[in-house]
Amino acid sequence: MSEENKKIPEVDHSANIETDKEKVNFTKDGKAVKFYPDNPTAMEHKRAIRTKMPTQFYDPCAEASKMSLACMERNNFERDNCIEYFKAYRECKKAWAEERKKDRRNGFRY
């Protein structure tokens, strides 16, 4: 390999880069950031809840649940290594519960 190929590219430090995280807008489009792959407020979940049998369990956050269990298996069931996955699952369930409350207030029954 020649010396030219080993050169590390120069970084342009002249650009205005904001380093204060309080001043950075991480959601430029104004949308809320979510840390789970599911969409618990989608209409498909409302239909699934309505059409399921009374004895069946339905989880609109199933993907987040699977991810947290897979993390536990990968990390030999060390709970401390998967805290972020658990937080994401709880956040998803909280969004689903809020959506159900809103629907009940608006007259939508499951």
Phi and psi in degrees as GROMACS dihedral restraints (atoms count N, CA, C in turn):
[ dihedral_restraints ]
;  ai    aj    ak    al  type     phi  dphi    fc
    3     4     5     6     1   -80.0    20    10
    4     5     6     7     1   165.7    20    10
    6     7     8     9     1   -65.2    20    10
    7     8     9    10     1   -30.2    20    10
    9    10    11    12     1   -65.5    20    10
   10    11    12    13     1   -36.4    20    10
   12    13    14    15     1   -73.8    20    10
   13    14    15    16     1   -21.6    20    10
   15    16    17    18     1   -86.4    20    10
   16    17    18    19     1    -8.4    20    10
   18    19    20    21     1   -65.5    20    10
   19    20    21    22     1   139.1    20    10
   21    22    23    24     1   -87.9    20    10
   22    23    24    25     1   130.2    20    10
   24    25    26    27     1   -63.7    20    10
   25    26    27    28     1   144.8    20    10
   27    28    29    30     1   -74.7    20    10
   28    29    30    31     1   142.7    20    10
   30    31    32    33     1   -97.7    20    10
   31    32    33    34     1   131.5    20    10
   33    34    35    36     1   -82.9    20    10
   34    35    36    37     1   105.4    20    10
   36    37    38    39     1   -89.3    20    10
   37    38    39    40     1     1.3    20    10
   39    40    41    42     1   -78.2    20    10
   40    41    42    43     1   -17.3    20    10
   42    43    44    45     1   -68.4    20    10
   43    44    45    46     1   146.5    20    10
   45    46    47    48     1   -78.1    20    10
   46    47    48    49     1   105.1    20    10
   48    49    50    51     1  -112.8    20    10
   49    50    51    52     1   122.2    20    10
   51    52    53    54     1   -80.4    20    10
   52    53    54    55     1   123.0    20    10
   54    55    56    57     1  -104.9    20    10
   55    56    57    58     1    -9.1    20    10
   57    58    59    60     1   -86.3    20    10
   58    59    60    61     1   111.2    20    10
   60    61    62    63     1   -65.7    20    10
   61    62    63    64     1   -19.5    20    10
   63    64    65    66     1   -69.7    20    10
   64    65    66    67     1   -24.7    20    10
   66    67    68    69     1   -96.1    20    10
   67    68    69    70     1    -6.6    20    10
   69    70    71    72     1   -88.7    20    10
   70    71    72    73     1   132.2    20    10
   72    73    74    75     1   -95.1    20    10
   73    74    75    76     1   102.7    20    10
   75    76    77    78     1   -77.7    20    10
   76    77    78    79     1   -15.3    20    10
   78    79    80    81     1  -121.0    20    10
   79    80    81    82     1    76.3    20    10
   81    82    83    84     1   -60.9    20    10
   82    83    84    85     1   -30.6    20    10
   84    85    86    87     1   -85.3    20    10
   85    86    87    88     1    -1.8    20    10
   87    88    89    90     1    84.4    20    10
   88    89    90    91     1    -0.4    20    10
   90    91    92    93     1   -79.1    20    10
   91    92    93    94     1   150.1    20    10
   93    94    95    96     1   -71.9    20    10
   94    95    96    97     1   145.1    20    10
   96    97    98    99     1   -90.8    20    10
   97    98    99   100     1   134.3    20    10
   99   100   101   102     1  -123.7    20    10
  100   101   102   103     1   150.2    20    10
  102   103   104   105     1  -114.0    20    10
  103   104   105   106     1    24.2    20    10
  105   106   107   108     1  -132.9    20    10
  106   107   108   109     1   150.7    20    10
  108   109   110   111     1   -80.0    20    10
  109   110   111   112     1   -16.8    20    10
  111   112   113   114     1   -80.7    20    10
  112   113   114   115     1   161.4    20    10
  114   115   116   117     1  -122.5    20    10
  115   116   117   118     1    83.6    20    10
  117   118   119   120     1   -68.6    20    10
  118   119   120   121     1   -12.6    20    10
  120   121   122   123     1   -96.5    20    10
  121   122   123   124     1     5.1    20    10
  123   124   125   126     1   -69.4    20    10
  124   125   126   127     1   149.5    20    10
  126   127   128   129     1   -62.6    20    10
  127   128   129   130     1   -29.4    20    10
  129   130   131   132     1   -59.7    20    10
  130   131   132   133     1   -33.4    20    10
  132   133   134   135     1   -71.7    20    10
  133   134   135   136     1   -36.2    20    10
  135   136   137   138     1   -64.3    20    10
  136   137   138   139     1   -40.9    20    10
  138   139   140   141     1   -65.5    20    10
  139   140   141   142     1   -41.5    20    10
  141   142   143   144     1   -64.3    20    10
  142   143   144   145     1   -39.3    20    10
  144   145   146   147     1   -64.2    20    10
  145   146   147   148     1   -42.8    20    10
  147   148   149   150     1   -66.9    20    10
  148   149   150   151     1   -33.7    20    10
  150   151   152   153     1   -95.3    20    10
  151   152   153   154     1    -5.5    20    10
  153   154   155   156     1   -75.8    20    10
  154   155   156   157     1   158.4    20    10
  156   157   158   159     1   -74.1    20    10
  157   158   159   160     1   152.1    20    10
  159   160   161   162     1   -57.9    20    10
  160   161   162   163     1   -26.3    20    10
  162   163   164   165     1   -89.7    20    10
  163   164   165   166     1    -6.4    20    10
  165   166   167   168     1   -86.2    20    10
  166   167   168   169     1   146.9    20    10
  168   169   170   171     1  -102.6    20    10
  169   170   171   172     1   137.2    20    10
  171   172   173   174     1  -128.0    20    10
  172   173   174   175     1   128.6    20    10
  174   175   176   177     1  -120.7    20    10
  175   176   177   178     1   109.4    20    10
  177   178   179   180     1   -71.3    20    10
  178   179   180   181     1    -9.7    20    10
  180   181   182   183     1  -108.9    20    10
  181   182   183   184     1    32.0    20    10
  183   184   185   186     1   -62.0    20    10
  184   185   186   187     1   -36.9    20    10
  186   187   188   189     1   -64.9    20    10
  187   188   189   190     1   -43.4    20    10
  189   190   191   192     1   -64.5    20    10
  190   191   192   193     1   -36.4    20    10
  192   193   194   195     1   -64.0    20    10
  193   194   195   196     1   -45.3    20    10
  195   196   197   198     1   -62.4    20    10
  196   197   198   199     1   -38.4    20    10
  198   199   200   201     1   -65.5    20    10
  199   200   201   202     1   -39.5    20    10
  201   202   203   204     1   -69.6    20    10
  202   203   204   205     1   -38.1    20    10
  204   205   206   207     1   -67.7    20    10
  205   206   207   208     1   -39.0    20    10
  207   208   209   210     1   -64.2    20    10
  208   209   210   211     1   -37.6    20    10
  210   211   212   213     1   -62.0    20    10
  211   212   213   214     1   -44.0    20    10
  213   214   215   216     1   -60.7    20    10
  214   215   216   217     1   -42.8    20    10
  216   217   218   219     1   -65.3    20    10
  217   218   219   220     1   -41.3    20    10
  219   220   221   222     1   -64.6    20    10
  220   221   222   223     1   -32.7    20    10
  222   223   224   225     1  -103.2    20    10
  223   224   225   226     1    24.8    20    10
  225   226   227   228     1    54.7    20    10
  226   227   228   229     1    39.1    20    10
  228   229   230   231     1    60.0    20    10
  229   230   231   232     1    32.4    20    10
  231   232   233   234     1   -85.7    20    10
  232   233   234   235     1   102.4    20    10
  234   235   236   237     1   -58.6    20    10
  235   236   237   238     1   -35.5    20    10
  237   238   239   240     1   -62.6    20    10
  238   239   240   241     1   -25.1    20    10
  240   241   242   243     1   -78.6    20    10
  241   242   243   244     1   -12.2    20    10
  243   244   245   246     1  -119.9    20    10
  244   245   246   247     1    17.5    20    10
  246   247   248   249     1   -55.9    20    10
  247   248   249   250     1   -41.0    20    10
  249   250   251   252     1   -63.4    20    10
  250   251   252   253     1   -35.6    20    10
  252   253   254   255     1   -67.0    20    10
  253   254   255   256     1   -39.7    20    10
  255   256   257   258     1   -66.1    20    10
  256   257   258   259     1   -40.0    20    10
  258   259   260   261     1   -62.8    20    10
  259   260   261   262     1   -42.0    20    10
  261   262   263   264     1   -63.0    20    10
  262   263   264   265     1   -40.9    20    10
  264   265   266   267     1   -64.6    20    10
  265   266   267   268     1   -44.3    20    10
  267   268   269   270     1   -62.8    20    10
  268   269   270   271     1   -38.7    20    10
  270   271   272   273     1   -64.3    20    10
  271   272   273   274     1   -40.1    20    10
  273   274   275   276     1   -64.2    20    10
  274   275   276   277     1   -46.3    20    10
  276   277   278   279     1   -63.2    20    10
  277   278   279   280     1   -37.3    20    10
  279   280   281   282     1   -64.4    20    10
  280   281   282   283     1   -41.7    20    10
  282   283   284   285     1   -63.1    20    10
  283   284   285   286     1   -39.3    20    10
  285   286   287   288     1   -66.1    20    10
  286   287   288   289     1   -43.5    20    10
  288   289   290   291     1   -63.4    20    10
  289   290   291   292     1   -40.8    20    10
  291   292   293   294     1   -63.9    20    10
  292   293   294   295     1   -39.9    20    10
  294   295   296   297     1   -64.8    20    10
  295   296   297   298     1   -40.3    20    10
  297   298   299   300     1   -64.9    20    10
  298   299   300   301     1   -41.8    20    10
  300   301   302   303     1   -61.0    20    10
  301   302   303   304     1   -44.7    20    10
  303   304   305   306     1   -61.9    20    10
  304   305   306   307     1   -42.5    20    10
  306   307   308   309     1   -63.7    20    10
  307   308   309   310     1   -42.0    20    10
  309   310   311   312     1   -62.7    20    10
  310   311   312   313     1   -40.5    20    10
  312   313   314   315     1   -63.4    20    10
  313   314   315   316     1   -30.9    20    10
  315   316   317   318     1   -90.9    20    10
  316   317   318   319     1     5.9    20    10
  318   319   320   321     1    92.6    20    10
  319   320   321   322     1     1.7    20    10
  321   322   323   324     1   -82.5    20    10
  322   323   324   325     1   121.7    20    10
  324   325   326   327     1  -108.9    20    10
  325   326   327   328     1   142.2    20    10
